[in-house]
């Protein structure tokens, strides 16, 4: 049974010119969608990916990346919603293209589903109380 997972990959500068993504496709039979990419030449790289493949192949690919020195994290570790700051105004729901932020019509509260989040960061400037944070930088 195929699995779909969203991950954040932090690449050290020594790996920026290596064909790592093609190895994920060719050797581990993974399909990927790039949700976000940030590369600073000769410094570091960051990819936010949605990966699709079989669990055992996915696990082997993640081990391969770790062995290379790529820091691999689930996407939802980098997306933080501070419930105590949220006033449930719904401003974030209107800018969320993936539907990760929605308004529960019964309770009139904002609901965050991190499995739908594509880390576009549109919610951050939309939120008047700074209830959403994205932590991609590991500097």
N, C-alpha and C positions, 0 to 999 in steps of 0.2 A: 504494500500500500504506500503510495507516494506521500511525502510530507512537504509542507510549505513552511519555511521559517524565515524570519527577518533578522538579519544580523548586521552588526557594525564591525568593520575590519579596519584596524589601525596598522598601516604599513610603515616600517622604518625606512629611512632614505635609501639604504643599501638594496632594498627590494623594488624600488619604484620603476626600474626599467626591466623587470623580469616578467615573463609571460604567465603569470600566476592564474589569471582568470581563464585562459585557454586550457590550462591543466585541469581546472575544476570541471570544465565541460568535457574535455577529451578523456581524462583518466578516471573521473568520478561520475560521469554521466549526469551532471547537475545542470539544470536550466537556471538562469538568473535574470533578474530585472534590476537595473541600477536605479535605486530610489534617490540617491544623492551621491555626489562625488566631489571631493575637495583634494587637490594635489598641490603641494608647494614644492616646486622643483628643487632637487638636491636637499630637501628637508624631510618631508613626510607625506603620507597620503591617507585618506580616509574614504572608505566606500560604505554606503548603506545599501544592502542588497536584500532582495527577496529571493530565496533559493528554493527550488523545487526538485525533488529527487527521492530516491528510496532511503529510508532511515540509516541503514548500514553504510551506504555510499556517502551520505551526508556526514555521518560520524567519522568516517575515514578521511574525508576531505577536510574536516575541521582539525583533525589530528595533523594532517599534512601542513595546514596553514600554521598551526601552533609550532610545529617543528621548525618551520622556516623563520619564526620570530614575529609572525603576524599576531597581534592581539585581537582575539575574537570575542565579541560580547553579543548577547541577545539584544535586539533593538530596544525592547522595553526597559532594559537597565539604564539606558541613556535618556529616556523620556520620563520626566517626573511631574506629577500633578500634586500640588499642595492643597489638599482638601480644606484645610483650615483657612486658606486665603480666598477660596472661591466664594463669590457672592451669588452664583447661579444667575448671572445676568444674561447668559446665552450669547454674548458677543463672539465668543470663540466658535460657536457652532455654525455661524454664517460664513466663516472663512475656511473651515476645514474641508478640503476637497475629498478626503477619503471617508468621511463619516465617522471618524474615530471619536469625535466630540458631538454629542447629540443631547437634545432636551427630552427628558422623560415627561410626557404630557400629564401623567397622573400626579407626580410629585413636584413638577416644574423645577427639577434640579438637573444640572448638567451632569451627564454620564460620560466617562472616558473609557474607551475600549482600546488599550494599547496594541492589541493584535491587528487593528486596522490602520494604525498610525503609519504614515510614510515619512515622518520627520521633516516635513516641509517648513516648519517653524512659523507658519502664518498665525497660529494661535498666540504666539508670544507678544507681538505688538498689539494684538486685538484685545488682550486681557487687561482690564484696568487695574487689577490687583496683583498682577505678576504671579498668578497661580500655576502657570506652566513653565517648565524649564527643560532645556535640552543640553545634555552634557557630552558633547562629542570630543572636546579638546581635553587631552590628558597631559597638558603642559604643566 
